[in-house]
């Protein structure tokens, strides 16, 4: 079945570093992908919608200059956390709707645990 | 603004029990509703997807129902097993594929 691959699964880095997270759809094209953040013992919060070939749409309260999203191809979206600080430490997960159809399941990556020291 | 609520927040049951997890949403204008399982520190595993025109879906010991007009869904787990221990998340998908999650129900099944 359809699979979404997310890399890396775990990142530990120093404050001020920029971190790039990749999300790939492995056997289907994804014109739209979604990025979520999950703090410990909380649910997933949608951060932004990544659109192939156009600018991402950010949810209210999410800094677009802090969380740069690029969706350069039909199978790859990247999230870059720029100048990361300890408060950015979280679990980041991407998803893509199967075949780009709203009546199909959303497929999620395995997530990236980001720890900023 | 769509809000999704899950009750209970946590549940501990002995092995073999049948149990029901509840999900409610405030705006009935949804395309579909999806139930997920999340193990600690892991990503999401899709369990069941119910289209807005459907009433229920079944997969093995799992059955999910949807009453869109009342803004409710339930996930029924039959004959629970210790391996079912996880957090169960309900999510509604609205326009633009926007997915809104509930806070989840943490389930612990005791052997």
Interface residues (C-beta under 8 A of the other chain):
Chain A: X6 X32 X34 X36 X42 X43 X44 X45 X46 X49 X91 X93 X95 X97 X102 X103 X104 X105 X106 X107 X108 X109 X110 X111 X113
Chain B: X31 X32 X34 X36 X41 X42 X43 X44 X46 X49 X51 X89 X91 X93 X96 X97 X98 X99 X100 X101 X102 X103 X104
